């Protein structure tokens, strides 16, 4: 009986090791980081109360206004046709199934301001109030209802998706507007396509610093290691249709490159 018990214990240990190896293969570890991508065991940021909603902030005089609550003239669908999201009440709302919406013009280094609101709570984790802001269509700041909603830390609101959890969870609940202020510096590439300097990002969520000039490991991917692929110096900013009726308003940019 003791021999059978030891064999059974060895078998369990072997199966656990195989399962761990399989999990790591599915969720790789970014070099220099401790936790696998999207690990539920990764410590979650502390919750910070950002205070009450603020009125929409007026754009500065040198800003390019991308959405002022009236129309989508600065936007198009992913197939270059007219954007099909719904404009009403001073905001634009995702129409599930219509796809990503992107700016008609491209941008490089920018300061980006936008405000978003999640719909009434439905579902949990990544299925609750999900969208994303993609700088250059590649580098994502996650949009998610992270108010009393647990998911993997590198996929919650204001995470650099799959790379960096936010330094704090400053999410306001559904029915309240959240504010992102993003400073983005595009990657620089050598003539042979190799990376000369990585993309960098700073993010304030409702006035709280949540990403502090982090250097990105590459473009956004799901459950994989991010990598860089050389691309033009300017590309559209995209907002994601993830099947949730997210609302956006007061979107503007300031170009930071001369």
C-alpha positions as a printed Julia matrix, in Angstrom:
258×3 Matrix{Float64}:
   0.0    0.0     0.0
   2.86   2.4     0.84
   4.46   1.7    -2.57
   1.16   2.46   -4.34
   0.76   5.64   -2.31
   4.26   6.83   -3.24
   3.59   6.03   -6.92
   0.3    7.89   -6.78
   2.0   10.88   -5.16
   4.72  10.87   -7.8
   2.06  10.73  -10.54
   0.21  13.69   -9.04
   3.44  15.68   -8.83
   4.27  14.82  -12.45
   0.82  15.89  -13.65
   1.12  19.15  -11.69
   4.48  19.86  -13.27
   3.09  19.18  -16.74
   0.11  21.43  -16.02
   2.41  24.2   -14.79
   4.59  23.9   -17.89
   1.48  23.99  -20.09
   0.17  27.07  -18.28
   3.47  28.85  -18.69
   3.45  27.99  -22.4
  -0.02  29.49  -22.7
   0.82  32.5   -20.54
   4.48  33.36  -21.15
   6.52  35.53  -18.81
   7.79  38.81  -20.26
  11.57  39.03  -19.71
  12.35  40.96  -16.56
   8.88  40.43  -15.08
   7.92  37.88  -12.43
   4.37  36.99  -13.42
   3.0   35.24  -16.51
   0.92  37.39  -18.84
  -2.68  37.71  -17.55
  -1.89  35.74  -14.36
  -4.8   35.87  -11.89
  -2.22  35.44   -9.09
  -0.44  38.68   -9.95
  -0.98  41.21   -7.12
  -3.75  43.68   -7.85
  -3.24  47.45   -7.51
  -4.62  49.19   -4.44
  -7.98  50.89   -4.88
  -7.83  54.69   -4.83
 -10.92  56.93   -4.59
 -10.48  59.5    -7.39
 -13.17  61.83   -6.04
 -16.39  62.93   -7.76
 -16.94  63.35  -11.48
 -15.51  66.44  -13.07
 -17.22  68.43  -15.77
 -15.77  67.83  -19.25
 -12.47  69.66  -19.52
 -12.23  72.23  -22.29
  -9.5   71.35  -24.82
  -6.4   73.58  -24.81
  -5.99  76.07  -27.63
  -3.49  73.93  -29.59
  -5.5   70.7   -29.36
  -6.93  68.77  -32.3
 -10.5   67.98  -31.29
 -11.39  64.45  -32.38
 -14.88  64.31  -30.87
 -16.84  67.22  -29.4
 -20.12  65.4   -28.91
 -21.67  66.37  -32.25
 -20.47  64.08  -35.04
 -17.86  61.51  -36.12
 -16.33  63.52  -38.95
 -12.82  62.77  -37.6
 -13.45  59.01  -37.45
 -13.99  56.02  -39.73
 -14.61  52.3   -39.44
 -11.76  49.8   -39.72
 -12.6   49.2   -43.39
 -12.36  52.97  -44.12
 -16.15  53.37  -44.42
 -18.16  55.74  -42.24
 -17.95  55.05  -38.5
 -21.16  53.36  -37.37
 -21.19  54.07  -33.64
 -24.12  56.03  -32.19
 -23.8   59.75  -31.39
 -26.29  61.17  -28.9
 -26.4   63.28  -25.75
 -22.9   64.64  -26.29
 -21.23  61.22  -26.35
 -20.57  58.4   -28.81
 -21.67  54.87  -27.9
 -20.27  51.59  -29.2
 -22.75  49.72  -31.37
 -21.71  46.09  -30.77
 -20.69  44.26  -33.91
 -19.86  47.36  -35.96
 -16.14  47.04  -35.28
 -13.27  49.28  -34.31
 -13.49  53.03  -34.86
 -10.3   54.87  -35.82
  -9.21  58.41  -36.56
  -9.03  59.49  -40.18
  -5.58  60.96  -39.66
  -2.47  59.4   -38.18
  -0.55  60.5   -35.11
   2.85  59.84  -33.55
   3.87  61.38  -30.21
   0.75  62.79  -28.56
  -1.0   63.89  -25.42
  -4.43  62.25  -25.62
  -7.46  63.11  -23.51
 -10.72  61.15  -23.47
 -13.56  60.36  -21.12
 -15.45  57.06  -20.95
 -18.39  55.51  -19.15
 -19.25  51.83  -18.69
 -22.81  50.53  -19.14
 -24.8   49.09  -16.2
 -22.92  46.09  -14.73
 -23.4   42.86  -16.67
 -21.06  39.89  -16.59
 -17.69  39.87  -14.87
 -14.0   40.07  -15.62
 -13.2   40.91  -19.23
 -16.87  40.69  -20.22
 -17.87  43.74  -18.19
 -17.51  47.19  -19.73
 -14.64  46.26  -22.05
 -13.03  48.43  -24.71
  -9.57  49.78  -25.41
  -7.65  52.84  -26.59
  -5.04  51.87  -29.17
  -2.3   54.4   -29.85
  -1.13  54.03  -33.47
  -3.66  51.18  -33.65
  -1.15  48.94  -31.83
  -0.43  49.97  -28.26
  -3.43  49.52  -25.97
  -4.51  51.22  -22.78
  -7.26  48.96  -21.47
 -10.76  50.31  -20.88
 -12.75  48.15  -18.46
 -15.3   48.47  -15.69
 -12.86  47.67  -12.89
 -15.14  48.93  -10.13
 -15.66  45.92   -7.82
 -14.77  43.68  -10.77
 -11.77  41.35  -10.49
  -9.79  40.26  -13.53
  -6.1   39.71  -14.26
  -4.1   42.75  -13.14
  -2.52  43.45  -16.55
  -5.99  43.56  -18.11
  -7.88  45.87  -15.77
  -8.73  49.53  -16.41
  -5.69  51.68  -17.3
  -3.4   48.68  -17.75
  -1.02  48.63  -20.69
  -2.76  45.47  -21.8
  -0.74  42.31  -21.19
   2.31  44.28  -20.03
   1.84  46.66  -17.1
  -0.93  46.73  -14.47
  -1.86  50.25  -13.35
  -0.17  51.57  -10.23
  -3.63  52.05   -8.7
  -7.25  51.21   -9.47
  -8.87  54.65   -9.75
 -12.02  53.48  -11.55
 -15.32  55.21  -10.98
 -18.38  52.97  -11.06
 -20.89  52.54  -13.89
 -22.93  55.66  -14.53
 -19.92  57.9   -13.82
 -17.39  59.3   -16.27
 -13.77  58.16  -16.15
 -10.98  60.33  -17.53
  -7.79  59.18  -19.27
  -4.91  61.55  -19.94
  -2.23  59.71  -21.89
   1.22  60.88  -22.95
   2.53  58.6   -25.68
   5.91  58.55  -27.37
   6.06  56.31  -30.42
   8.86  53.78  -30.92
  11.81  54.72  -33.1
  13.13  52.22  -35.63
  16.45  51.91  -37.39
  16.53  51.71  -41.18
  16.79  47.9   -40.96
  13.57  47.7   -38.91
  15.22  47.04  -35.55
  14.15  49.04  -32.5
  16.2   52.13  -31.78
  13.97  53.24  -28.88
  10.81  51.57  -27.51
   7.43  53.25  -27.2
   6.83  54.96  -23.85
   3.6   55.81  -22.09
   2.41  57.81  -19.11
  -1.24  57.54  -18.05
  -3.37  59.47  -15.56
  -6.7   57.86  -14.66
  -9.12  60.34  -13.1
  -6.12  62.49  -12.2
  -4.22  59.6   -10.57
  -0.85  58.61  -12.05
  -1.2   54.93  -13.0
   1.53  54.44  -15.66
   4.78  56.31  -15.1
   6.72  56.65  -18.37
   6.85  52.88  -18.91
   8.76  51.46  -21.88
   6.57  49.07  -23.84
   7.8   45.62  -24.87
   5.98  45.79  -28.2
   2.52  45.92  -29.7
  -0.52  44.6   -27.84
  -1.24  40.88  -28.15
  -3.38  38.45  -26.15
  -1.73  35.71  -24.07
   1.55  36.09  -25.95
   4.84  37.97  -25.73
   4.63  41.47  -27.23
   7.06  42.25  -30.03
   7.8   45.2   -32.26
   7.22  45.26  -35.97
   8.49  48.32  -37.81
   5.69  50.64  -38.87
   5.21  54.24  -40.13
   5.85  57.21  -37.86
   2.16  58.13  -37.85
  -0.91  55.88  -37.56
  -4.55  56.27  -36.43
  -5.79  56.15  -32.86
  -8.4   53.4   -32.46
 -11.26  52.71  -30.04
 -12.26  49.07  -29.68
 -15.64  47.42  -30.13
 -15.54  44.56  -27.61
 -19.29  43.98  -27.65
 -20.1   46.34  -24.76
 -22.0   49.61  -25.11
 -19.22  51.84  -23.84
 -19.58  55.61  -24.12
 -16.87  58.13  -24.99
 -16.81  61.92  -25.02
 -14.48  64.93  -25.1
 -11.66  63.36  -27.13
  -8.74  65.55  -28.15
  -5.0   65.31  -28.82
  -1.99  67.57  -28.76
   0.78  66.6   -31.13
   4.13  66.5   -29.34
   6.45  66.07  -32.32
   7.77  69.11  -34.18
